[in-house]
């Protein structure tokens, strides 16, 4: 369950990265709707930072978390 949640968080973060960089919403484009967003520069910076953090978290998909159980 934890890996599924992590994958969804990463997908969301990458989507925000795309919004921050290109003002383009991948999820909306795939599921229907207007995929272009008007955003302020500050909100785009926040979206960018969230997206970068999501990319950073990809490494946690491939780590063994058995040490956390002990």
ABEGO torsion letter per residue (X at the ends): XAAAAAAAAAAAAAAAAAAAAAGBBAAAAAAEEBABBBBBAAAAAAAAAAAAAAAAAAAAAABBAAAAAX
